[in-house]
Amino acid sequence: MVKGTSSMGKYGGEPIHIRCRRCGRRSYNVKKKRCAACHYGESSKIARYSWKNRKINGERIR
């Protein structure tokens, strides 16, 4: 009947997101093999949206 801190230790392991080689952000999903920020691994175009204005590869997106 342990539901506290000791059972939370089982959740650490391999990271889900690692650094993307195209945009440089920590958004590349290891299991899906796809970047959540720039869609590397799915599309040859960098994903750009009107509501998204973060830096991608040092460039400010508006």
MDAnalysis code that builds the backbone (N, CA, C; Angstrom):
import MDAnalysis as mda
import numpy as np

u = mda.Universe.empty(186, n_residues=62, atom_resindex=np.repeat(np.arange(62), 3), trajectory=True)
u.add_TopologyAttr("name", ["N", "CA", "C"] * 62)
u.add_TopologyAttr("resid", np.arange(1, 63))
u.add_TopologyAttr("resname", ["MET", "VAL", "LYS", "GLY", "THR", "SER", "SER", "MET", "GLY", "LYS", "TYR", "GLY", "GLY", "GLU", "PRO", "ILE", "HIS", "ILE", "ARG", "CYS", "ARG", "ARG", "CYS", "GLY", "ARG", "ARG", "SER", "TYR", "ASN", "VAL", "LYS", "LYS", "LYS", "ARG", "CYS", "ALA", "ALA", "CYS", "HIS", "TYR", "GLY", "GLU", "SER", "SER", "LYS", "ILE", "ALA", "ARG", "TYR", "SER", "TRP", "LYS", "ASN", "ARG", "LYS", "ILE", "ASN", "GLY", "GLU", "ARG", "ILE", "ARG"])
u.atoms.positions = np.array([
    [0.820, -1.199, 0.000],
    [0.000, 0.000, 0.000],
    [0.861, 1.259, 0.000],
    [1.868, 1.298, -0.833],
    [2.717, 2.485, -0.909],
    [2.283, 3.288, -2.125],
    [1.821, 4.516, -1.898],
    [1.344, 5.354, -3.000],
    [2.102, 6.674, -3.073],
    [3.184, 6.776, -2.331],
    [3.851, 8.072, -2.231],
    [5.149, 8.151, -2.995],
    [6.164, 8.713, -2.348],
    [7.429, 9.040, -2.985],
    [8.161, 7.818, -3.511],
    [8.146, 6.736, -2.794],
    [8.894, 5.559, -3.224],
    [8.353, 4.968, -4.521],
    [7.063, 5.032, -4.734],
    [6.500, 4.507, -5.978],
    [6.708, 5.466, -7.148],
    [6.983, 6.732, -6.878],
    [7.252, 7.698, -7.944],
    [8.624, 7.480, -8.576],
    [9.490, 6.747, -7.899],
    [10.821, 6.483, -8.434],
    [10.804, 5.602, -9.661],
    [9.716, 4.921, -9.919],
    [9.611, 4.033, -11.072],
    [9.342, 4.796, -12.373],
    [9.009, 6.058, -12.278],
    [8.643, 6.826, -13.463],
    [9.834, 7.482, -14.150],
    [10.989, 7.465, -13.532],
    [12.175, 8.036, -14.166],
    [12.775, 7.022, -15.114],
    [13.311, 7.464, -16.221],
    [13.873, 6.518, -17.186],
    [14.324, 7.271, -18.411],
    [14.055, 6.701, -19.568],
    [14.437, 7.356, -20.809],
    [13.562, 8.587, -21.028],
    [14.171, 9.669, -21.533],
    [13.366, 10.874, -21.783],
    [12.454, 10.681, -22.986],
    [11.304, 11.328, -22.944],
    [10.373, 11.264, -24.067],
    [10.819, 12.224, -25.157],
    [11.175, 13.454, -24.760],
    [11.617, 14.456, -25.724],
    [13.107, 14.723, -25.562],
    [13.829, 14.742, -26.709],
    [15.240, 15.114, -26.731],
    [15.402, 16.305, -27.667],
    [16.616, 16.825, -27.755],
    [16.867, 18.000, -28.582],
    [16.738, 17.654, -30.057],
    [16.015, 18.494, -30.788],
    [15.788, 18.287, -32.224],
    [17.012, 18.753, -33.001],
    [17.399, 17.983, -34.012],
    [18.582, 18.349, -34.786],
    [18.292, 19.467, -35.789],
    [17.013, 19.728, -36.091],
    [16.690, 20.787, -37.045],
    [16.426, 22.127, -36.374],
    [15.560, 22.150, -35.355],
    [15.222, 23.435, -34.737],
    [15.997, 23.686, -33.450],
    [16.590, 22.661, -32.861],
    [17.397, 22.846, -31.667],
    [16.624, 22.849, -30.365],
    [15.302, 22.778, -30.426],
    [14.497, 22.772, -29.202],
    [14.354, 21.355, -28.674],
    [14.016, 21.233, -27.399],
    [13.872, 19.920, -26.775],
    [12.457, 19.415, -27.017],
    [12.153, 19.132, -28.279],
    [10.795, 18.786, -28.675],
    [10.722, 17.523, -29.527],
    [11.855, 16.875, -29.770],
    [11.850, 15.681, -30.618],
    [11.397, 14.486, -29.799],
    [10.280, 13.865, -30.187],
    [9.731, 12.718, -29.483],
    [10.471, 11.462, -29.934],
    [11.073, 10.761, -28.981],
    [11.880, 9.594, -29.295],
    [11.013, 8.450, -29.810],
    [9.850, 8.242, -29.220],
    [8.988, 7.133, -29.628],
    [8.299, 7.402, -30.964],
    [7.802, 8.622, -31.157],
    [7.101, 8.951, -32.402],
    [8.054, 9.328, -33.525],
    [9.339, 9.589, -33.200],
    [10.351, 10.014, -34.177],
    [9.887, 11.258, -34.938],
    [9.449, 12.262, -34.171],
    [8.900, 13.480, -34.763],
    [9.091, 14.636, -33.799],
    [9.430, 15.803, -34.327],
    [9.588, 16.991, -33.494],
    [8.245, 17.698, -33.366],
    [7.879, 18.051, -32.144],
    [6.606, 18.715, -31.898],
    [6.653, 20.177, -32.312],
    [7.834, 20.777, -32.364],
    [7.949, 22.198, -32.680],
    [8.014, 22.468, -34.184],
    [8.880, 21.735, -34.894],
    [9.085, 22.038, -36.320],
    [8.619, 20.924, -37.240],
    [8.114, 19.833, -36.699],
    [7.619, 18.661, -37.436],
    [8.709, 17.957, -38.232],
    [9.947, 17.993, -37.716],
    [11.031, 17.243, -38.340],
    [10.739, 15.753, -38.185],
    [10.937, 14.998, -39.234],
    [10.615, 13.577, -39.218],
    [9.272, 13.286, -39.857],
    [8.469, 14.316, -40.058],
    [7.162, 14.147, -40.675],
    [7.055, 14.965, -41.953],
    [7.618, 16.177, -41.924],
    [7.474, 17.089, -43.050],
    [8.825, 17.701, -43.409],
    [9.015, 17.986, -44.690],
    [10.259, 18.636, -45.104],
    [10.208, 20.142, -44.880],
    [8.987, 20.675, -44.698],
    [8.830, 22.095, -44.390],
    [8.833, 22.296, -42.883],
    [9.400, 23.425, -42.429],
    [9.349, 23.748, -41.010],
    [7.948, 24.251, -40.688],
    [7.346, 23.694, -39.649],
    [5.978, 24.057, -39.267],
    [5.944, 25.482, -38.743],
    [5.124, 26.321, -39.335],
    [4.966, 27.712, -38.908],
    [3.482, 28.011, -38.792],
    [3.109, 28.569, -37.658],
    [1.712, 28.906, -37.421],
    [1.615, 30.369, -37.010],
    [0.457, 30.983, -37.214],
    [0.275, 32.390, -36.866],
    [0.266, 32.597, -35.360],
    [-0.134, 31.574, -34.603],
    [-0.209, 31.700, -33.159],
    [1.097, 31.317, -32.470],
    [2.080, 30.916, -33.243],
    [3.344, 30.423, -32.690],
    [4.453, 31.406, -33.012],
    [5.021, 32.036, -32.002],
    [6.093, 32.995, -32.258],
    [7.266, 32.755, -31.312],
    [7.862, 31.575, -31.451],
    [9.079, 31.253, -30.720],
    [10.228, 31.140, -31.698],
    [11.439, 31.194, -31.185],
    [12.589, 31.084, -32.054],
    [12.749, 29.645, -32.528],
    [12.959, 29.480, -33.823],
    [13.278, 28.184, -34.388],
    [14.613, 28.336, -35.094],
    [15.621, 27.658, -34.573],
    [16.972, 27.681, -35.116],
    [17.553, 29.096, -35.130],
    [17.294, 29.859, -34.069],
    [17.845, 31.204, -33.958],
    [17.051, 32.271, -34.676],
    [16.026, 31.887, -35.415],
    [15.245, 32.830, -36.195],
    [13.902, 33.068, -35.500],
    [13.527, 34.348, -35.366],
    [12.263, 34.680, -34.720],
    [11.122, 34.480, -35.711],
    [10.156, 33.659, -35.377],
    [9.012, 33.364, -36.238],
    [7.842, 34.246, -35.798],
    [7.181, 34.915, -36.714],
    [6.023, 35.739, -36.404],
    [4.805, 35.221, -37.115],
])
